[in-house]
């Protein structure tokens, strides 16, 4: 394994450990020490890769999106239900704590480095989503009334808007339920008219 592969493997080990611990103990109940120990790295090594557990959470969102969307490329069956399920599965992986998610949003907005990373991750996410939407449009599953890129941008706006709305204390009690409602309306608008 070369140096770059080792760095990527260490980063992924930290992310995997954090995901497991967040799921088992919640975000607030998980410490950096626990993540480092579960990943088999020193605490200092953790900080070589991430500024804190908040940054790990941001990275997890991008990793989940990339993994889910990679599975959709070249799918033989209907894409729309799989796309919706991929988005909902990503949301199920997020902490269901309003104050925590609001703190993560605020952290991203106040840190130029994290905001730049968020922009890059969002652009990558939208490129992948644009390709999937274009493929679904070719198959007649999604209306061609808007370009695929615009639909991808609107999907991100729907996600970000619903997340912020929920973080401010509005809507459903659980994030996954709020997103389900928001994406139900979004996906209905994508179905071609008959």
Residue frames as qw, qx, qy, qz and C-alpha x, y, z in Angstrom:
[[0.000, 0.891, 0.455, 0.000, 0.00, 0.00, 0.00],
 [0.424, 0.397, -0.031, 0.813, 1.48, 3.35, -1.02],
 [0.152, -0.129, -0.430, 0.881, 1.40, 6.47, 1.16],
 [0.366, -0.056, -0.166, -0.914, -1.74, 7.96, -0.46],
 [0.644, -0.216, -0.664, -0.313, -3.63, 4.68, -0.15],
 [0.456, -0.214, -0.696, 0.512, -2.62, 4.43, 3.51],
 [0.064, 0.060, 0.225, -0.970, -3.87, 7.99, 4.15],
 [0.534, -0.117, -0.380, -0.746, -7.18, 7.22, 2.44],
 [0.631, -0.213, -0.746, -0.002, -7.53, 3.98, 4.42],
 [0.279, -0.166, -0.583, 0.744, -6.87, 5.81, 7.71],
 [0.269, 0.001, 0.002, -0.963, -9.38, 8.52, 6.86],
 [0.632, -0.150, -0.546, -0.529, -11.97, 5.90, 5.94],
 [0.524, -0.182, -0.773, 0.309, -11.28, 3.95, 9.15],
 [0.036, -0.118, -0.416, 0.901, -11.99, 7.11, 11.16],
 [0.467, -0.022, -0.226, -0.855, -15.21, 7.77, 9.24],
 [0.642, -0.143, -0.717, -0.231, -16.36, 4.14, 9.63],
 [0.376, -0.175, -0.717, 0.560, -15.61, 4.19, 13.36],
 [0.148, 0.075, 0.217, -0.962, -17.49, 7.47, 13.78],
 [0.563, -0.092, -0.454, -0.684, -20.52, 6.15, 11.89],
 [0.603, -0.190, -0.772, 0.058, -20.64, 3.05, 14.07],
 [0.274, -0.197, -0.588, 0.735, -20.26, 5.04, 17.29],
 [0.268, -0.004, -0.017, -0.963, -22.74, 7.75, 16.28],
 [0.621, -0.168, -0.576, -0.504, -25.29, 5.04, 15.51],
 [0.607, -0.226, -0.726, 0.231, -24.65, 3.23, 18.81],
 [0.389, -0.407, -0.476, 0.675, -24.24, 6.16, 21.21],
 [0.120, 0.941, 0.316, -0.028, -25.55, 9.20, 19.34],
 [0.468, 0.679, -0.113, 0.555, -23.43, 12.13, 18.22],
 [0.279, -0.804, 0.247, -0.463, -23.36, 13.82, 21.64],
 [0.856, -0.441, 0.250, -0.105, -22.49, 10.54, 23.36],
 [0.899, 0.229, 0.056, 0.369, -19.44, 9.95, 21.18],
 [0.292, -0.868, 0.213, 0.341, -16.05, 11.51, 21.87],
 [0.469, 0.754, -0.452, -0.087, -13.04, 12.05, 19.64],
 [0.242, -0.496, 0.822, -0.144, -11.12, 9.66, 21.90],
 [0.730, 0.133, 0.624, -0.246, -13.71, 6.93, 21.28],
 [0.715, 0.673, -0.017, -0.188, -13.57, 7.49, 17.53],
 [0.217, 0.743, -0.633, 0.009, -9.77, 7.38, 17.47],
 [0.432, -0.315, 0.822, -0.197, -9.68, 4.24, 19.61],
 [0.779, 0.320, 0.479, -0.246, -12.30, 2.46, 17.49],
 [0.631, 0.751, -0.165, -0.104, -10.41, 3.44, 14.32],
 [0.917, -0.132, 0.049, 0.372, -7.15, 2.14, 15.78],
 [0.456, 0.583, -0.058, 0.670, -5.37, 5.50, 15.57],
 [0.373, -0.266, -0.417, 0.785, -3.92, 7.95, 18.05],
 [0.051, 0.842, 0.429, -0.324, -5.91, 11.05, 18.97],
 [0.132, -0.649, 0.301, 0.686, -3.24, 13.17, 17.26],
 [0.201, 0.034, 0.811, 0.549, -3.68, 11.16, 14.07],
 [0.144, 0.700, 0.697, -0.058, -7.42, 11.86, 14.22],
 [0.007, -0.881, -0.126, 0.457, -6.66, 15.59, 14.28],
 [0.256, -0.329, 0.591, 0.690, -4.35, 15.23, 11.28],
 [0.096, 0.296, 0.827, 0.469, -7.47, 14.31, 9.28],
 [0.215, -0.728, -0.551, -0.347, -10.30, 16.20, 11.00],
 [0.007, 0.496, -0.272, 0.825, -10.61, 19.37, 13.06],
 [0.375, -0.111, 0.640, -0.661, -13.19, 17.67, 15.30],
 [0.308, 0.244, 0.919, -0.037, -16.07, 15.25, 15.28],
 [0.404, 0.688, 0.247, -0.550, -18.21, 17.94, 13.61],
 [0.264, 0.614, -0.545, -0.506, -16.01, 17.77, 10.53],
 [0.149, -0.067, 0.982, 0.099, -16.27, 13.97, 10.54],
 [0.399, 0.512, 0.665, -0.369, -20.06, 14.35, 10.45],
 [0.379, 0.730, -0.135, -0.553, -19.79, 16.69, 7.44],
 [0.103, 0.456, -0.815, -0.342, -17.50, 14.23, 5.68],
 [0.326, 0.146, 0.923, -0.140, -19.87, 11.35, 6.44],
 [0.505, 0.630, 0.327, -0.490, -22.69, 13.14, 4.60],
 [0.370, 0.682, -0.456, -0.436, -20.54, 13.47, 1.48],
 [0.069, -0.291, 0.950, 0.091, -19.28, 9.88, 1.73],
 [0.448, 0.310, 0.782, -0.303, -22.82, 8.51, 2.07],
 [0.518, 0.693, 0.061, -0.498, -24.02, 10.51, -0.94],
 [0.235, 0.602, -0.684, -0.337, -21.14, 9.31, -3.08],
 [0.189, -0.108, 0.975, -0.040, -21.64, 5.67, -2.11],
 [0.489, 0.445, 0.640, -0.392, -25.41, 5.72, -2.64],
 [0.499, 0.724, -0.061, -0.473, -25.30, 7.48, -5.97],
 [0.063, 0.500, -0.813, -0.291, -22.49, 5.30, -7.31],
 [0.352, 0.106, 0.923, -0.117, -24.82, 2.31, -6.81],
 [0.508, 0.614, 0.401, -0.451, -27.50, 3.95, -8.98],
 [0.213, 0.626, -0.495, -0.563, -25.35, 4.39, -12.08],
 [0.313, 0.236, -0.835, -0.386, -26.43, 2.00, -14.83],
 [0.411, 0.090, 0.773, -0.476, -29.36, 0.61, -12.82],
 [0.033, -0.153, -0.855, -0.495, -31.67, -1.52, -14.93],
 [0.108, -0.614, -0.778, 0.078, -34.90, -1.05, -12.99],
 [0.042, -0.901, -0.288, -0.320, -36.85, 2.12, -12.19],
 [0.475, 0.258, -0.320, 0.778, -34.50, 4.83, -10.98],
 [0.251, -0.611, -0.014, -0.750, -36.88, 7.25, -9.27],
 [0.794, -0.557, -0.127, -0.207, -37.79, 5.00, -6.31],
 [0.850, -0.071, -0.194, 0.485, -34.13, 4.01, -5.87],
 [0.277, 0.473, -0.110, 0.829, -33.04, 7.67, -5.97],
 [0.482, -0.653, -0.042, -0.583, -35.63, 8.59, -3.38],
 [0.903, -0.397, -0.154, 0.047, -34.60, 5.67, -1.15],
 [0.696, 0.187, -0.202, 0.663, -30.91, 6.61, -1.50],
 [0.012, -0.579, 0.103, -0.809, -31.69, 10.17, -0.34],
 [0.696, -0.578, -0.058, -0.422, -33.82, 8.92, 2.54],
 [0.917, -0.167, -0.231, 0.279, -31.14, 6.41, 3.59],
 [0.434, 0.380, -0.229, 0.784, -28.58, 9.23, 3.71],
 [0.324, -0.599, 0.061, -0.730, -30.94, 11.18, 5.96],
 [0.875, -0.414, -0.204, -0.145, -31.47, 8.18, 8.25],
 [0.786, 0.061, -0.297, 0.539, -27.70, 8.18, 8.89],
 [0.109, 0.550, -0.176, 0.809, -27.76, 11.75, 10.24],
 [0.146, -0.175, -0.728, 0.647, -28.24, 12.51, 13.92],
 [0.197, -0.648, -0.622, -0.393, -31.89, 13.18, 14.73],
 [0.393, -0.601, -0.369, 0.591, -31.02, 16.11, 17.00],
 [0.251, 0.904, 0.275, 0.209, -32.13, 19.58, 15.93],
 [0.266, -0.936, 0.182, 0.143, -29.62, 21.55, 17.99],
 [0.657, -0.320, 0.534, 0.424, -26.75, 19.38, 16.81],
 [0.563, 0.457, 0.528, 0.442, -27.63, 19.66, 13.14],
 [0.079, 0.980, 0.145, 0.110, -28.13, 23.42, 13.49],
 [0.465, -0.768, 0.334, 0.286, -24.70, 23.65, 15.14],
 [0.671, 0.007, 0.565, 0.481, -23.18, 21.72, 12.22],
 [0.381, 0.770, 0.389, 0.333, -24.81, 24.12, 9.73],
 [0.170, -0.984, 0.043, 0.028, -23.57, 27.14, 11.71],
 [0.639, -0.502, 0.431, 0.393, -20.09, 25.65, 11.93],
 [0.627, 0.316, 0.518, 0.488, -19.96, 25.21, 8.16],
 [0.206, 0.895, 0.283, 0.277, -21.12, 28.78, 7.55],
 [0.304, -0.942, 0.140, 0.040, -18.61, 30.31, 9.98],
 [0.626, -0.437, 0.515, 0.390, -15.54, 28.38, 8.87],
 [0.416, 0.696, -0.335, -0.481, -14.18, 29.46, 5.46],
 [0.029, 0.365, -0.913, -0.182, -12.36, 26.12, 5.07],
 [0.326, 0.225, 0.893, -0.211, -15.44, 24.04, 5.93],
 [0.484, 0.656, 0.234, -0.530, -17.67, 26.22, 3.77],
 [0.308, 0.611, -0.583, -0.438, -15.32, 25.76, 0.83],
 [0.090, -0.129, 0.987, 0.030, -15.28, 22.00, 1.44],
 [0.425, 0.434, 0.674, -0.421, -19.09, 22.02, 1.65],
 [0.462, 0.677, -0.127, -0.559, -19.28, 23.86, -1.68],
 [0.194, 0.453, -0.817, -0.298, -16.92, 21.38, -3.34],
 [0.214, 0.079, 0.960, -0.164, -18.84, 18.41, -1.90],
 [0.473, 0.555, 0.442, -0.523, -22.17, 19.92, -3.01],
 [0.410, 0.634, -0.396, -0.523, -20.87, 20.52, -6.53],
 [0.065, 0.261, -0.953, -0.138, -19.65, 16.92, -6.72],
 [0.325, 0.289, 0.820, -0.372, -22.99, 15.69, -5.36],
 [0.491, 0.628, 0.158, -0.583, -24.90, 17.77, -7.94],
 [0.287, 0.510, -0.680, -0.441, -22.74, 16.43, -10.80],
 [0.056, -0.023, 0.998, -0.023, -23.52, 12.85, -9.79],
 [0.353, 0.471, 0.651, -0.479, -27.20, 13.65, -9.31],
 [0.398, 0.609, -0.200, -0.656, -27.34, 15.45, -12.66],
 [0.191, 0.306, -0.871, -0.332, -26.04, 12.33, -14.42],
 [0.137, 0.214, 0.944, -0.211, -28.62, 10.13, -12.68],
 [0.376, 0.586, 0.369, -0.616, -31.46, 12.54, -13.48],
 [0.339, 0.540, -0.475, -0.606, -30.36, 12.77, -17.13],
 [0.072, 0.106, -0.981, -0.149, -30.31, 8.97, -17.34],
 [0.218, 0.410, 0.800, -0.380, -33.82, 8.80, -15.82],
 [0.371, 0.611, 0.028, -0.699, -35.00, 11.48, -18.27],
 [0.239, 0.367, -0.755, -0.488, -33.69, 9.43, -21.19],
 [0.057, -0.122, -0.991, 0.021, -35.70, 6.47, -19.91],
 [0.326, -0.460, -0.467, -0.681, -38.85, 8.60, -19.54],
 [0.502, -0.449, -0.676, 0.301, -39.01, 8.34, -15.74],
 [0.225, -0.590, -0.242, 0.737, -38.41, 12.03, -15.09],
 [0.369, 0.874, 0.306, -0.079, -39.98, 14.92, -16.97],
 [0.610, 0.147, 0.191, 0.755, -37.77, 16.76, -19.44],
 [0.011, 0.925, 0.324, 0.199, -39.49, 20.05, -18.67],
 [0.247, -0.926, 0.284, 0.034, -36.35, 21.18, -16.82],
 [0.552, 0.567, -0.595, 0.139, -32.71, 20.39, -17.56],
 [0.840, -0.220, -0.460, 0.185, -31.18, 17.64, -15.40],
 [0.422, 0.170, -0.377, 0.807, -28.77, 20.14, -13.82],
 [0.310, -0.404, 0.049, -0.859, -31.63, 22.37, -12.67],
 [0.826, -0.357, -0.325, -0.293, -33.45, 19.38, -11.14],
 [0.741, -0.045, -0.461, 0.487, -30.25, 18.40, -9.29],
 [0.133, 0.279, -0.265, 0.913, -29.91, 21.97, -7.98],
 [0.559, -0.405, -0.108, -0.715, -33.56, 21.97, -6.86],
 [0.849, -0.245, -0.467, 0.032, -33.04, 18.64, -5.07],
 [0.521, 0.040, -0.433, 0.735, -30.17, 20.16, -3.10],
 [0.169, -0.329, 0.089, -0.925, -32.28, 23.25, -2.34],
 [0.742, -0.380, -0.333, -0.441, -35.13, 21.01, -1.15],
 [0.790, -0.163, -0.485, 0.338, -32.76, 19.05, 1.10],
 [0.343, 0.126, -0.326, 0.872, -31.01, 22.13, 2.52],
 [0.326, -0.376, -0.070, -0.865, -34.27, 24.02, 2.98],
 [0.791, -0.384, -0.389, -0.276, -36.04, 21.15, 4.72],
 [0.705, -0.092, -0.478, 0.516, -33.02, 20.57, 6.96],
 [0.144, 0.196, -0.241, 0.940, -32.79, 24.21, 8.02],
 [0.528, -0.400, -0.232, -0.712, -36.59, 24.45, 8.49],
 [0.831, -0.323, -0.453, -0.009, -36.48, 21.37, 10.75],
 [0.570, 0.033, -0.422, 0.704, -33.40, 22.63, 12.65],
 [0.085, -0.316, 0.116, -0.938, -35.27, 25.84, 13.50],
 [0.210, 0.102, 0.774, -0.588, -37.92, 23.75, 15.29],
 [0.603, 0.275, -0.037, -0.747, -40.59, 23.59, 12.58],
 [0.637, 0.246, -0.626, -0.377, -42.26, 20.66, 10.90],
 [0.896, -0.177, -0.390, -0.116, -42.17, 17.05, 11.97],
 [0.650, -0.713, 0.261, -0.031, -40.52, 15.90, 15.19],
 [0.770, -0.218, 0.479, 0.360, -38.09, 13.58, 13.36],
 [0.024, 0.604, -0.450, -0.657, -35.80, 14.74, 10.55],
 [0.167, 0.004, 0.909, 0.382, -36.48, 11.66, 8.42],
 [0.217, 0.634, 0.730, -0.132, -40.23, 12.39, 8.52],
 [0.110, 0.812, 0.028, -0.573, -39.71, 16.04, 7.55],
 [0.047, -0.440, 0.679, 0.586, -37.51, 15.02, 4.63],
 [0.254, 0.261, 0.918, 0.160, -40.02, 12.36, 3.53],
 [0.242, 0.785, 0.480, -0.309, -42.74, 15.01, 3.27],
 [0.051, 0.775, -0.256, -0.575, -40.48, 17.48, 1.44],
 [0.093, -0.311, 0.814, 0.481, -39.20, 14.90, -1.03],
 [0.369, 0.445, 0.814, -0.061, -42.69, 13.49, -1.61],
 [0.301, 0.857, 0.209, -0.363, -43.70, 16.84, -3.08],
 [0.039, -0.682, 0.542, 0.489, -40.40, 17.20, -4.91],
 [0.257, -0.099, 0.913, 0.302, -40.58, 13.77, -6.56],
 [0.421, 0.606, 0.647, -0.191, -44.23, 14.20, -7.55],
 [0.243, 0.858, -0.059, -0.448, -43.16, 17.21, -9.59],
 [0.132, -0.512, 0.734, 0.425, -40.63, 15.10, -11.53],
 [0.521, 0.233, 0.821, 0.030, -43.09, 12.56, -12.91],
 [0.013, -0.020, 0.543, 0.839, -43.78, 13.15, -16.61],
 [0.543, 0.262, 0.253, -0.757, -47.31, 14.23, -17.51],
 [0.384, 0.124, 0.897, 0.181, -49.37, 11.55, -19.25]]
